Amino acid sequence: MTATVGAADTDLAGDWAAWHAEREDVLRAPHGWLSLTGLHWLVGEPRSYQDLPGTWRARDGGADITAEAADGVVVDGAVVDGTARVEPVDGKPGVLVTVGERRVEVIRREEHVALRVRDPQAPTLQRFSGVPAFPVDASWVVTGRFEPWDTPQRIDVDTVIDGLGFHPTAVGTVRLTVGGAEQELVALAGQAGELKLHFRDGTSGHSTYGGGRTLSTDEPAADGTVRIDLNRTINLPCAFSAFATCPLPPAGNVVTVPVEAGEKTPA
């Protein structure tokens, strides 16, 4: 008997290829995650960092930037000539400060404030040739069941930075069967009704990044069923850069079998 490829499988592979190409285009962005060249934690005294102009210090959950007009530091579209105040939000993307072709992202993580330097000439970005991934397979598209909690909960998770925590919003649990074994994962709030599953599995630290990977599901149906395409499991920024502050998966979010789907450890 000759095996044939069904139209559904062809559509799945084609849709995945388009999605994966878009994903890689995002990673190639001049000031994206591959452009990181430094992570500097600010202190209470004004200091200079790396080859950045001016001085930078942490104060009351934000940052004070002192520079002269000739330094070319731009905050909110205005050249800094004196001291400018930047107030990032804990756990959110930072405030971008322009320094020439670079962007200095001022971030807040708990009570700590840091500078994350984004440089379009970063070696990591210049060397990027794509993200390796497992072959697309329809068997990794499964139907799970979402069991929402009565009230979303702010949970505590560790991060790749020792001693630094992160506090995402969890909205319930998802039950799914993978490799013949039932799994239960805490689901985090995603965008537009989607759920975010952040987990480790049997490939973590081997063919995939040891800190786990993440996946956005479809929006759950009214009866709680939810389509989960594990082929679209992706790496977090920390798999690409030592200058990211990624959260680790919630405690217990471990799939007990290898998930040989989605992105592998990047080169």
MIGUVEX-847396 format. One record per residue: residue number from 1; residue in one letter; x, y, z of N, C-alpha, C in turn. Coordinates in Angstrom, 2 decimals. Layout:
<recs>
(NUM, a, (X, Y, Z), (X, Y, Z), (X, Y, Z))
...
</recs>
This chain:
<recs>
(1, m, (0.86, -1.19, 0.00), (0.00, 0.00, 0.00), (0.89, 1.24, 0.00))
(2, t, (0.57, 2.17, -0.86), (1.36, 3.39, -0.96), (0.80, 4.45, -0.02))
(3, a, (1.66, 5.00, 0.82), (1.22, 6.04, 1.76), (1.01, 7.34, 0.99))
(4, t, (-0.01, 8.07, 1.36), (-0.28, 9.36, 0.75), (-0.34, 10.43, 1.82))
(5, v, (-0.08, 11.66, 1.43), (-0.16, 12.79, 2.34), (-1.52, 13.46, 2.14))
(6, g, (-2.31, 13.52, 3.19), (-3.64, 14.10, 3.09), (-3.59, 15.60, 2.98))
(7, a, (-4.70, 16.16, 2.49), (-4.77, 17.62, 2.35), (-4.63, 18.32, 3.68))
(8, a, (-5.19, 17.71, 4.74), (-5.10, 18.33, 6.07), (-3.65, 18.43, 6.52))
(9, d, (-2.85, 17.35, 6.26), (-1.45, 17.37, 6.64), (-0.68, 18.41, 5.84))
(10, t, (-1.03, 18.53, 4.54), (-0.36, 19.52, 3.70), (-0.67, 20.92, 4.19))
(11, d, (-1.93, 21.17, 4.55), (-2.30, 22.48, 5.07), (-1.58, 22.77, 6.37))
(12, l, (-1.48, 21.76, 7.23), (-0.80, 21.95, 8.51), (0.65, 22.34, 8.29))
(13, a, (1.34, 21.63, 7.39), (2.75, 21.92, 7.12), (2.92, 23.29, 6.49))
(14, g, (2.02, 23.62, 5.56), (2.11, 24.92, 4.91), (1.84, 26.07, 5.86))
(15, d, (0.83, 25.90, 6.69), (0.51, 26.94, 7.68), (1.66, 27.11, 8.67))
(16, w, (2.24, 25.97, 9.07), (3.36, 26.04, 10.01), (4.56, 26.74, 9.37))
(17, a, (4.85, 26.42, 8.11), (6.00, 27.03, 7.44), (5.84, 28.55, 7.36))
(18, a, (4.63, 29.01, 7.06), (4.39, 30.45, 7.00), (4.54, 31.07, 8.39))
(19, w, (3.98, 30.40, 9.39), (4.09, 30.89, 10.77), (5.55, 30.93, 11.22))
(20, h, (6.31, 29.87, 10.89), (7.72, 29.79, 11.30), (8.54, 30.88, 10.62))
(21, a, (8.26, 31.14, 9.34), (8.99, 32.20, 8.63), (8.71, 33.55, 9.27))
(22, e, (7.48, 33.80, 9.66), (7.14, 35.06, 10.33), (7.83, 35.15, 11.68))
(23, r, (7.87, 34.04, 12.38), (8.56, 33.99, 13.68), (10.04, 34.37, 13.51))
(24, e, (10.70, 33.81, 12.50), (12.11, 34.12, 12.27), (12.31, 35.57, 11.83))
(25, d, (11.34, 36.10, 11.07), (11.43, 37.51, 10.69), (11.38, 38.42, 11.92))
(26, v, (10.53, 38.06, 12.87), (10.46, 38.85, 14.11), (11.80, 38.79, 14.84))
(27, l, (12.42, 37.63, 14.88), (13.71, 37.49, 15.55), (14.80, 38.29, 14.84))
(28, r, (14.65, 38.51, 13.55), (15.64, 39.27, 12.78), (15.49, 40.79, 12.94))
(29, a, (14.49, 41.23, 13.66), (14.25, 42.67, 13.81), (15.51, 43.34, 14.36))
(30, p, (15.84, 44.55, 13.88), (17.09, 45.21, 14.27), (17.25, 45.40, 15.78))
(31, h, (16.14, 45.56, 16.50), (16.22, 45.75, 17.95), (15.44, 44.66, 18.68))
(32, g, (15.38, 43.49, 18.08), (14.69, 42.35, 18.70), (15.57, 41.62, 19.69))
(33, w, (15.12, 40.43, 20.07), (15.82, 39.68, 21.12), (17.23, 39.27, 20.74))
(34, l, (17.50, 39.12, 19.45), (18.85, 38.72, 19.04), (19.83, 39.89, 19.04))
(35, s, (19.32, 41.09, 19.27), (20.20, 42.27, 19.26), (20.78, 42.60, 20.62))
(36, l, (20.46, 41.83, 21.66), (20.93, 42.15, 23.00), (22.44, 41.99, 23.11))
(37, t, (23.08, 43.01, 23.70), (24.54, 42.95, 23.90), (24.94, 43.20, 25.36))
(38, g, (23.99, 43.50, 26.22), (24.35, 43.74, 27.61), (23.13, 43.83, 28.50))
(39, l, (23.33, 43.47, 29.77), (22.30, 43.60, 30.81), (22.99, 44.17, 32.03))
(40, h, (22.59, 45.37, 32.45), (23.25, 46.07, 33.54), (22.23, 46.43, 34.61))
(41, w, (22.44, 45.94, 35.83), (21.53, 46.23, 36.93), (21.96, 47.54, 37.60))
(42, l, (21.06, 48.48, 37.64), (21.39, 49.80, 38.16), (21.46, 49.80, 39.68))
(43, v, (22.24, 50.72, 40.20), (22.35, 50.92, 41.65), (21.89, 52.35, 41.96))
(44, g, (21.91, 52.68, 43.24), (21.40, 53.98, 43.67), (22.31, 55.15, 43.36))
(45, e, (23.56, 54.89, 43.04), (24.50, 55.96, 42.70), (24.65, 56.07, 41.20))
(46, p, (24.77, 57.28, 40.65), (24.96, 57.44, 39.20), (26.24, 56.76, 38.74))
(47, r, (26.12, 55.95, 37.69), (27.29, 55.27, 37.14), (27.19, 55.26, 35.62))
(48, s, (28.36, 55.08, 34.99), (28.38, 54.85, 33.55), (28.46, 53.35, 33.30))
(49, y, (27.95, 52.90, 32.17), (27.88, 51.47, 31.88), (28.35, 51.19, 30.46))
(50, q, (29.21, 50.17, 30.36), (29.73, 49.72, 29.08), (30.19, 50.94, 28.30))
(51, d, (29.73, 51.12, 27.06), (30.12, 52.31, 26.30), (28.94, 53.25, 26.12))
(52, l, (28.01, 53.24, 27.08), (26.86, 54.13, 27.01), (27.25, 55.53, 27.50))
(53, p, (26.76, 56.57, 26.86), (27.06, 57.92, 27.33), (26.26, 58.26, 28.57))
(54, g, (26.71, 59.25, 29.31), (25.99, 59.73, 30.48), (26.10, 58.80, 31.66))
(55, t, (25.29, 59.09, 32.69), (25.24, 58.23, 33.87), (23.80, 57.80, 34.09))
(56, w, (23.65, 56.66, 34.77), (22.36, 56.03, 34.95), (22.28, 55.54, 36.40))
(57, r, (21.12, 55.76, 37.03), (20.97, 55.25, 38.38), (19.52, 54.84, 38.64))
(58, a, (19.34, 53.90, 39.57), (18.00, 53.46, 39.97), (17.51, 54.35, 41.11))
(59, r, (16.20, 54.69, 41.03), (15.60, 55.47, 42.11), (14.10, 55.24, 42.11))
(60, d, (13.58, 54.76, 43.25), (12.13, 54.61, 43.44), (11.48, 53.82, 42.32))
(61, g, (12.10, 52.72, 41.91), (11.51, 51.85, 40.91), (11.69, 52.30, 39.48))
(62, g, (12.38, 53.40, 39.27), (12.64, 53.90, 37.93), (14.11, 54.21, 37.75))
(63, a, (14.42, 54.95, 36.70), (15.81, 55.29, 36.41), (15.94, 56.78, 36.13))
(64, d, (17.02, 57.38, 36.63), (17.40, 58.74, 36.31), (18.58, 58.67, 35.33))
(65, i, (18.43, 59.35, 34.21), (19.47, 59.38, 33.18), (20.00, 60.80, 33.08))
(66, t, (21.30, 60.96, 33.28), (21.93, 62.28, 33.20), (22.89, 62.29, 32.02))
(67, a, (22.70, 63.25, 31.12), (23.54, 63.33, 29.93), (23.56, 64.76, 29.42))
(68, e, (24.52, 65.05, 28.56), (24.58, 66.33, 27.86), (23.97, 66.17, 26.47))
(69, a, (23.55, 67.26, 25.90), (22.92, 67.19, 24.58), (23.83, 66.53, 23.55))
(70, a, (25.14, 66.76, 23.68), (26.09, 66.20, 22.72), (26.18, 64.68, 22.80))
(71, d, (25.69, 64.10, 23.92), (25.72, 62.64, 24.07), (24.70, 61.95, 23.17))
(72, g, (23.67, 62.66, 22.76), (22.69, 62.09, 21.85), (21.76, 61.07, 22.47))
(73, v, (21.49, 61.18, 23.76), (20.55, 60.29, 24.43), (19.15, 60.87, 24.27))
(74, v, (18.21, 60.07, 23.77), (16.87, 60.56, 23.48), (15.83, 59.79, 24.28))
(75, v, (15.02, 60.50, 25.06), (13.94, 59.91, 25.85), (12.63, 60.55, 25.41))
(76, d, (11.67, 59.73, 25.03), (10.36, 60.23, 24.58), (10.49, 61.29, 23.49))
(77, g, (11.44, 61.06, 22.57), (11.61, 61.95, 21.44), (12.39, 63.21, 21.72))
(78, a, (12.83, 63.42, 22.96), (13.57, 64.63, 23.32), (15.00, 64.29, 23.71))
(79, v, (15.94, 65.09, 23.22), (17.34, 64.90, 23.57), (17.54, 65.29, 25.04))
(80, v, (18.22, 64.44, 25.78), (18.45, 64.70, 27.20), (19.60, 65.69, 27.36))
(81, d, (19.33, 66.78, 28.04), (20.37, 67.76, 28.37), (20.15, 68.13, 29.83))
(82, g, (20.68, 67.27, 30.69), (20.40, 67.36, 32.13), (20.02, 65.98, 32.63))
(83, t, (18.90, 65.87, 33.33), (18.46, 64.59, 33.87), (17.04, 64.28, 33.42))
(84, a, (16.84, 63.06, 32.91), (15.52, 62.60, 32.48), (15.11, 61.42, 33.35))
(85, r, (13.81, 61.30, 33.57), (13.25, 60.24, 34.40), (12.54, 59.22, 33.51))
(86, v, (12.81, 57.93, 33.77), (12.16, 56.84, 33.06), (11.54, 55.91, 34.09))
(87, e, (10.27, 55.52, 33.88), (9.56, 54.69, 34.86), (8.96, 53.46, 34.20))
(88, p, (9.73, 52.38, 34.12), (9.20, 51.13, 33.56), (8.25, 50.44, 34.53))
(89, v, (7.46, 49.49, 34.01), (6.50, 48.75, 34.81), (7.05, 47.35, 35.08))
(90, d, (6.93, 46.91, 36.32), (7.45, 45.60, 36.71), (6.88, 44.49, 35.83))
(91, g, (7.77, 43.67, 35.28), (7.37, 42.51, 34.52), (6.93, 42.77, 33.10))
(92, k, (6.87, 44.03, 32.69), (6.42, 44.39, 31.35), (7.62, 44.76, 30.48))
(93, p, (7.42, 44.82, 29.14), (8.50, 45.34, 28.29), (8.93, 46.71, 28.77))
(94, g, (10.21, 47.00, 28.61), (10.75, 48.23, 29.18), (10.51, 49.46, 28.33))
(95, v, (11.03, 50.58, 28.81), (10.98, 51.86, 28.10), (12.24, 51.97, 27.25))
(96, l, (12.08, 52.25, 25.96), (13.22, 52.32, 25.06), (13.80, 53.72, 25.01))
(97, v, (15.11, 53.80, 25.27), (15.86, 55.04, 25.18), (16.80, 54.92, 23.98))
(98, t, (16.81, 55.94, 23.13), (17.63, 55.90, 21.91), (19.02, 56.44, 22.18))
(99, v, (20.02, 55.67, 21.77), (21.42, 56.10, 21.82), (22.04, 55.74, 20.47))
(100, g, (22.04, 56.66, 19.54), (22.51, 56.36, 18.19), (21.60, 55.33, 17.56))
(101, e, (22.20, 54.28, 16.98), (21.40, 53.23, 16.37), (20.96, 52.17, 17.38))
(102, r, (21.43, 52.31, 18.60), (21.06, 51.37, 19.65), (19.80, 51.82, 20.38))
(103, r, (19.16, 50.87, 21.03), (18.05, 51.16, 21.92), (18.41, 50.58, 23.29))
(104, v, (18.35, 51.41, 24.31), (18.60, 50.95, 25.68), (17.23, 50.77, 26.33))
(105, e, (16.89, 49.53, 26.61), (15.60, 49.22, 27.21), (15.75, 49.28, 28.74))
(106, v, (15.04, 50.18, 29.35), (15.06, 50.29, 30.81), (13.93, 49.42, 31.34))
(107, i, (14.26, 48.40, 32.09), (13.27, 47.44, 32.57), (13.21, 47.45, 34.10))
(108, r, (12.07, 47.04, 34.61), (11.92, 46.84, 36.06), (11.51, 45.40, 36.29))
(109, r, (12.21, 44.74, 37.20), (11.89, 43.38, 37.61), (11.86, 43.36, 39.13))
(110, e, (10.63, 43.22, 39.68), (10.40, 43.39, 41.11), (10.91, 44.78, 41.50))
(111, e, (11.77, 44.88, 42.51), (12.25, 46.21, 42.91), (13.53, 46.61, 42.17))
(112, h, (13.97, 45.78, 41.24), (15.24, 46.02, 40.55), (15.00, 46.70, 39.20))
(113, v, (15.94, 47.56, 38.82), (15.89, 48.26, 37.53), (17.17, 47.95, 36.77))
(114, a, (17.03, 47.69, 35.48), (18.19, 47.31, 34.67), (18.13, 47.95, 33.31))
(115, l, (19.28, 47.95, 32.65), (19.40, 48.40, 31.27), (19.67, 47.18, 30.40))
(116, r, (18.91, 47.06, 29.34), (19.14, 45.99, 28.37), (19.47, 46.66, 27.04))
(117, v, (20.70, 46.46, 26.57), (21.17, 47.16, 25.38), (20.82, 46.35, 24.13))
(118, r, (20.15, 47.03, 23.17), (19.74, 46.40, 21.92), (20.51, 47.08, 20.77))
(119, d, (21.35, 46.29, 20.10), (22.26, 46.83, 19.09), (22.06, 46.06, 17.78))
(120, p, (21.67, 46.74, 16.70), (21.46, 46.03, 15.43), (22.73, 45.40, 14.86))
(121, q, (23.89, 45.75, 15.41), (25.14, 45.14, 14.97), (25.57, 43.98, 15.88))
(122, a, (24.70, 43.54, 16.77), (25.04, 42.46, 17.71), (25.47, 41.20, 16.97))
(123, p, (26.54, 40.54, 17.42), (26.99, 39.32, 16.76), (25.90, 38.24, 16.69))
(124, t, (25.10, 38.12, 17.74), (24.05, 37.11, 17.74), (23.07, 37.34, 16.60))
(125, l, (22.75, 38.59, 16.34), (21.83, 38.93, 15.25), (22.50, 38.72, 13.89))
(126, q, (23.75, 39.13, 13.78), (24.45, 39.02, 12.50), (24.65, 37.56, 12.09))
(127, r, (24.81, 36.67, 13.08), (25.06, 35.25, 12.79), (23.79, 34.43, 12.61))
(128, f, (22.64, 35.01, 12.90), (21.41, 34.24, 12.93), (21.07, 33.64, 11.56))
(129, s, (20.80, 32.36, 11.55), (20.47, 31.67, 10.29), (19.19, 30.86, 10.41))
(130, g, (18.39, 31.14, 11.44), (17.13, 30.44, 11.60), (17.08, 29.63, 12.89))
(131, v, (15.86, 29.20, 13.24), (15.65, 28.41, 14.45), (15.38, 26.96, 14.06))
(132, p, (16.20, 26.01, 14.52), (15.93, 24.61, 14.19), (14.65, 24.13, 14.86))
(133, a, (13.96, 23.21, 14.20), (12.69, 22.71, 14.74), (12.50, 21.25, 14.33))
(134, f, (11.68, 20.56, 15.10), (11.30, 19.20, 14.75), (10.39, 19.21, 13.52))
(135, p, (10.35, 18.10, 12.78), (9.42, 18.03, 11.64), (7.97, 18.20, 12.11))
(136, v, (7.18, 18.86, 11.29), (5.77, 19.05, 11.62), (5.05, 17.71, 11.53))
(137, d, (4.22, 17.44, 12.52), (3.52, 16.16, 12.59), (2.13, 16.40, 13.15))
(138, a, (1.12, 15.93, 12.44), (-0.27, 16.15, 12.87), (-0.58, 15.49, 14.20))
(139, s, (0.19, 14.49, 14.58), (-0.09, 13.81, 15.85), (0.17, 14.71, 17.06))
(140, w, (0.88, 15.82, 16.83), (1.14, 16.76, 17.93), (0.07, 17.84, 18.05))
(141, v, (-0.97, 17.74, 17.26), (-2.12, 18.63, 17.40), (-3.17, 17.88, 18.21))
(142, v, (-3.42, 18.33, 19.43), (-4.30, 17.59, 20.34), (-5.41, 18.51, 20.85))
(143, t, (-6.44, 17.89, 21.37), (-7.53, 18.64, 22.01), (-7.41, 18.47, 23.52))
(144, g, (-7.29, 19.57, 24.20), (-7.22, 19.54, 25.66), (-8.52, 20.07, 26.25))
(145, r, (-8.55, 20.11, 27.57), (-9.72, 20.66, 28.27), (-9.24, 21.69, 29.28))
(146, f, (-9.78, 22.89, 29.14), (-9.43, 23.99, 30.03), (-10.41, 24.02, 31.20))
(147, e, (-9.86, 24.04, 32.41), (-10.65, 24.14, 33.62), (-10.30, 25.45, 34.31))
(148, p, (-11.12, 26.49, 34.07), (-10.77, 27.82, 34.62), (-10.94, 27.86, 36.13))
(149, w, (-10.11, 28.65, 36.77), (-10.28, 28.90, 38.19), (-11.37, 29.96, 38.37))
(150, d, (-11.97, 29.96, 39.53), (-13.00, 30.96, 39.81), (-12.45, 32.37, 39.68))
(151, t, (-11.22, 32.53, 40.11), (-10.56, 33.84, 40.06), (-9.14, 33.66, 39.57))
(152, p, (-8.69, 34.41, 38.55), (-7.28, 34.35, 38.15), (-6.37, 34.65, 39.34))
(153, q, (-5.22, 34.00, 39.35), (-4.30, 34.15, 40.48), (-2.93, 34.60, 40.00))
(154, r, (-2.36, 35.51, 40.73), (-0.97, 35.93, 40.49), (-0.07, 34.91, 41.18))
(155, i, (0.74, 34.21, 40.40), (1.58, 33.17, 40.96), (3.04, 33.61, 40.94))
(156, d, (3.85, 32.93, 41.72), (5.27, 33.23, 41.80), (6.07, 32.15, 41.08))
(157, v, (6.95, 32.56, 40.18), (7.85, 31.62, 39.53), (9.26, 32.17, 39.58))
(158, d, (10.23, 31.27, 39.46), (11.63, 31.69, 39.39), (11.95, 32.18, 37.98))
(159, t, (13.11, 32.76, 37.83), (13.58, 33.20, 36.52), (14.98, 32.65, 36.28))
(160, v, (15.52, 32.93, 35.11), (16.89, 32.49, 34.80), (17.93, 33.29, 35.56))
(161, i, (17.51, 34.37, 36.23), (18.41, 35.17, 37.06), (18.24, 34.73, 38.51))
(162, d, (19.30, 34.22, 39.12), (19.22, 33.75, 40.51), (18.71, 34.85, 41.42))
(163, g, (17.71, 34.51, 42.25), (17.19, 35.44, 43.23), (16.14, 36.39, 42.70))
(164, l, (15.86, 36.32, 41.41), (14.87, 37.22, 40.80), (13.60, 36.43, 40.51))
(165, g, (12.46, 36.95, 40.92), (11.19, 36.29, 40.69), (10.38, 36.95, 39.60))
(166, f, (9.30, 36.26, 39.21), (8.36, 36.78, 38.21), (6.97, 36.38, 38.67))
(167, h, (5.96, 37.17, 38.30), (4.64, 36.96, 38.89), (3.55, 37.03, 37.83))
(168, p, (3.43, 35.98, 37.00), (2.41, 35.98, 35.95), (1.02, 35.69, 36.52))
(169, t, (0.01, 35.93, 35.69), (-1.36, 35.63, 36.08), (-1.76, 34.27, 35.53))
(170, a, (-2.12, 33.36, 36.43), (-2.60, 32.04, 36.03), (-4.12, 32.03, 36.07))
(171, v, (-4.74, 31.37, 35.08), (-6.19, 31.44, 34.94), (-6.88, 30.09, 35.11))
(172, g, (-6.11, 29.01, 35.24), (-6.71, 27.69, 35.41), (-5.74, 26.61, 35.04))
(173, t, (-6.26, 25.43, 34.73), (-5.42, 24.31, 34.32), (-5.92, 23.76, 32.99))
(174, v, (-5.00, 23.14, 32.27), (-5.33, 22.47, 31.02), (-4.93, 21.01, 31.14))
(175, r, (-5.87, 20.12, 30.82), (-5.59, 18.69, 30.78), (-5.48, 18.27, 29.31))
(176, l, (-4.45, 17.51, 29.01), (-4.25, 17.02, 27.66), (-3.54, 15.69, 27.71))
(177, t, (-3.68, 14.91, 26.66), (-2.98, 13.63, 26.57), (-1.87, 13.75, 25.55))
(178, v, (-0.66, 13.44, 25.99), (0.52, 13.50, 25.13), (1.27, 12.18, 25.27))
(179, g, (1.57, 11.55, 24.15), (2.29, 10.29, 24.19), (1.58, 9.22, 24.99))
(180, g, (0.26, 9.25, 25.00), (-0.52, 8.26, 25.72), (-0.65, 8.52, 27.21))
(181, a, (-0.07, 9.60, 27.69), (-0.11, 9.92, 29.13), (-0.86, 11.22, 29.34))
(182, e, (-1.75, 11.25, 30.33), (-2.48, 12.48, 30.62), (-1.58, 13.46, 31.37))
(183, q, (-1.66, 14.71, 30.96), (-0.85, 15.76, 31.54), (-1.76, 16.86, 32.08))
(184, e, (-1.30, 17.55, 33.10), (-2.03, 18.70, 33.63), (-1.06, 19.85, 33.79))
(185, l, (-1.38, 20.98, 33.17), (-0.50, 22.15, 33.19), (-1.27, 23.37, 33.67))
(186, v, (-0.61, 24.18, 34.48), (-1.17, 25.48, 34.84), (-1.13, 26.37, 33.60))
(187, a, (-2.26, 27.01, 33.30), (-2.37, 27.88, 32.13), (-2.26, 29.33, 32.55))
(188, l, (-1.45, 30.08, 31.81), (-1.28, 31.51, 32.05), (-2.15, 32.30, 31.09))
(189, a, (-2.45, 33.52, 31.48), (-3.26, 34.39, 30.62), (-2.48, 34.74, 29.37))
(190, g, (-3.10, 34.55, 28.21), (-2.49, 34.92, 26.95), (-3.16, 36.15, 26.37))
(191, q, (-3.06, 36.31, 25.07), (-3.65, 37.46, 24.40), (-4.94, 37.05, 23.70))
(192, a, (-5.90, 37.95, 23.66), (-7.14, 37.75, 22.91), (-7.83, 36.43, 23.25))
(193, g, (-7.83, 36.08, 24.53), (-8.53, 34.88, 24.95), (-7.72, 33.60, 24.86))
(194, e, (-6.52, 33.68, 24.29), (-5.66, 32.50, 24.21), (-5.11, 32.15, 25.59))
(195, l, (-4.62, 30.93, 25.70), (-3.92, 30.49, 26.90), (-2.45, 30.32, 26.57))
(196, k, (-1.61, 30.54, 27.56), (-0.18, 30.33, 27.39), (0.25, 29.16, 28.28))
(197, l, (0.88, 28.18, 27.68), (1.40, 27.02, 28.41), (2.92, 27.08, 28.40))
(198, h, (3.51, 27.15, 29.57), (4.96, 27.23, 29.72), (5.38, 25.98, 30.48))
(199, f, (6.21, 25.15, 29.85), (6.48, 23.83, 30.43), (7.87, 23.32, 30.06))
(200, r, (8.29, 22.35, 30.86), (9.43, 21.51, 30.50), (8.90, 20.15, 30.09))
(201, d, (9.74, 19.37, 29.40), (9.34, 18.02, 29.00), (10.58, 17.16, 28.88))
(202, g, (10.41, 15.96, 28.36), (11.52, 15.02, 28.29), (12.65, 15.43, 27.37))
(203, t, (12.44, 16.44, 26.54), (13.53, 16.92, 25.67), (14.32, 18.07, 26.30))
(204, s, (13.81, 18.65, 27.39), (14.42, 19.85, 27.97), (15.84, 19.57, 28.44))
(205, g, (16.76, 20.39, 28.00), (18.16, 20.21, 28.36), (18.88, 19.24, 27.45))
(206, h, (18.16, 18.66, 26.50), (18.76, 17.73, 25.54), (18.64, 18.35, 24.14))
(207, s, (17.57, 18.06, 23.46), (17.38, 18.64, 22.14), (16.71, 20.01, 22.19))
(208, t, (16.13, 20.36, 23.36), (15.49, 21.67, 23.50), (16.07, 22.40, 24.71))
(209, y, (15.79, 23.68, 24.79), (16.34, 24.53, 25.83), (15.92, 24.04, 27.22))
(210, g, (16.88, 23.99, 28.14), (16.64, 23.41, 29.46), (15.67, 24.19, 30.33))
(211, g, (15.52, 25.49, 30.06), (14.62, 26.30, 30.86), (13.17, 26.20, 30.46))
(212, g, (12.87, 25.32, 29.51), (11.49, 25.13, 29.08), (11.15, 25.95, 27.85))
(213, r, (9.98, 25.64, 27.30), (9.46, 26.35, 26.13), (8.03, 26.78, 26.41))
(214, t, (7.48, 27.56, 25.50), (6.14, 28.08, 25.72), (5.29, 27.92, 24.46))
(215, l, (3.99, 27.94, 24.66), (3.05, 27.68, 23.57), (1.77, 28.48, 23.82))
(216, s, (1.26, 29.13, 22.78), (-0.04, 29.79, 22.86), (-1.08, 28.88, 22.22))
(217, t, (-2.17, 28.63, 22.92), (-3.24, 27.79, 22.40), (-4.26, 28.64, 21.65))
(218, d, (-5.22, 27.96, 21.04), (-6.40, 28.67, 20.56), (-7.21, 29.12, 21.77))
(219, e, (-8.20, 29.99, 21.52), (-9.12, 30.36, 22.58), (-10.00, 29.16, 22.92))
(220, p, (-10.15, 28.81, 24.19), (-11.00, 27.67, 24.54), (-12.45, 27.87, 24.08))
(221, a, (-13.11, 26.77, 23.71), (-14.52, 26.82, 23.35), (-15.36, 26.95, 24.61))
(222, a, (-16.66, 27.17, 24.41), (-17.56, 27.36, 25.54), (-17.59, 26.13, 26.45))
(223, d, (-17.39, 24.93, 25.87), (-17.41, 23.71, 26.68), (-16.06, 23.38, 27.31))
(224, g, (-15.06, 24.28, 27.14), (-13.75, 24.08, 27.75), (-12.74, 23.38, 26.87))
(225, t, (-13.17, 22.81, 25.74), (-12.20, 22.17, 24.86), (-11.30, 23.23, 24.22))
(226, v, (-10.06, 22.86, 23.99), (-9.10, 23.81, 23.44), (-8.13, 23.08, 22.52))
(227, r, (-7.93, 23.63, 21.35), (-6.99, 23.05, 20.38), (-5.58, 23.48, 20.74))
(228, i, (-4.68, 22.50, 20.78), (-3.29, 22.75, 21.18), (-2.38, 22.18, 20.10))
(229, d, (-1.67, 23.04, 19.40), (-0.74, 22.61, 18.35), (0.67, 22.68, 18.89))
(230, l, (1.18, 21.56, 19.34), (2.51, 21.52, 19.94), (3.62, 21.75, 18.92))
(231, n, (3.29, 21.69, 17.63), (4.28, 22.03, 16.61), (4.70, 23.50, 16.71))
(232, r, (3.88, 24.31, 17.38), (4.17, 25.74, 17.50), (4.75, 26.10, 18.87))
(233, t, (5.32, 25.13, 19.55), (6.03, 25.39, 20.80), (7.32, 26.14, 20.49))
(234, i, (7.57, 27.21, 21.21), (8.71, 28.07, 20.88), (9.65, 28.27, 22.07))
(235, n, (10.85, 28.74, 21.75), (11.82, 29.12, 22.77), (11.49, 30.50, 23.32))
(236, l, (11.83, 30.70, 24.59), (11.80, 32.04, 25.15), (13.11, 32.75, 24.80))
(237, p, (13.16, 34.08, 24.97), (14.38, 34.82, 24.59), (15.65, 34.31, 25.26))
(238, c, (15.54, 33.77, 26.47), (16.74, 33.32, 27.17), (17.43, 32.15, 26.47))
(239, a, (16.74, 31.48, 25.57), (17.39, 30.41, 24.80), (18.35, 30.98, 23.77))
(240, f, (18.16, 32.25, 23.42), (18.99, 32.90, 22.41), (20.04, 33.82, 23.00))
(241, s, (19.81, 34.31, 24.22), (20.66, 35.37, 24.76), (20.86, 35.21, 26.26))
(242, a, (22.09, 35.51, 26.71), (22.38, 35.51, 28.15), (21.89, 36.79, 28.82))
(243, f, (21.35, 37.72, 28.04), (20.95, 39.02, 28.59), (19.44, 39.15, 28.76))
(244, a, (18.73, 38.03, 28.72), (17.29, 38.03, 28.95), (17.01, 37.68, 30.41))
(245, t, (15.80, 37.97, 30.86), (15.42, 37.72, 32.26), (14.20, 36.80, 32.33))
(246, c, (14.17, 35.80, 31.48), (12.96, 34.98, 31.28), (12.50, 34.27, 32.55))
(247, p, (11.17, 34.15, 32.71), (10.64, 33.30, 33.77), (10.86, 31.83, 33.44))
(248, l, (10.89, 31.02, 34.47), (10.88, 29.58, 34.31), (9.44, 29.09, 34.41))
(249, p, (9.16, 27.86, 33.99), (7.78, 27.37, 34.03), (7.24, 27.33, 35.46))
(250, p, (5.93, 27.44, 35.62), (5.33, 27.25, 36.94), (5.71, 25.89, 37.51))
(251, a, (5.84, 25.81, 38.82), (6.18, 24.54, 39.47), (5.17, 23.48, 39.07))
(252, g, (5.66, 22.33, 38.67), (4.79, 21.23, 38.28), (4.43, 21.20, 36.82))
(253, n, (4.78, 22.24, 36.05), (4.47, 22.24, 34.63), (5.53, 21.46, 33.86))
(254, v, (5.45, 20.14, 34.03), (6.40, 19.23, 33.37), (5.60, 18.17, 32.63))
(255, v, (5.75, 18.11, 31.32), (5.15, 17.04, 30.53), (6.04, 15.82, 30.69))
(256, t, (5.46, 14.70, 31.05), (6.24, 13.54, 31.48), (6.85, 12.74, 30.33))
(257, v, (6.58, 13.15, 29.09), (7.15, 12.47, 27.93), (7.88, 13.50, 27.08))
(258, p, (8.78, 13.05, 26.19), (9.45, 14.01, 25.31), (8.46, 14.60, 24.30))
(259, v, (8.43, 15.91, 24.22), (7.62, 16.60, 23.22), (8.55, 16.95, 22.06))
(260, e, (8.65, 16.04, 21.11), (9.54, 16.22, 19.96), (8.79, 16.98, 18.87))
(261, a, (8.42, 18.19, 19.25), (7.66, 19.08, 18.37), (8.06, 20.51, 18.69))
(262, g, (7.95, 21.38, 17.70), (8.28, 22.77, 17.93), (9.77, 23.04, 17.82))
(263, e, (10.19, 24.15, 18.40), (11.57, 24.60, 18.24), (12.55, 23.82, 19.10))
(264, k, (13.73, 23.60, 18.51), (14.84, 22.99, 19.23), (15.75, 24.07, 19.81))
(265, t, (16.78, 23.64, 20.53), (17.76, 24.59, 21.05), (18.44, 25.33, 19.90))
(266, p, (18.42, 26.66, 19.90), (19.08, 27.39, 18.82), (20.58, 27.23, 18.84))
(267, a, (21.18, 27.39, 17.66), (22.63, 27.27, 17.57), (23.28, 28.42, 18.31))
</recs>
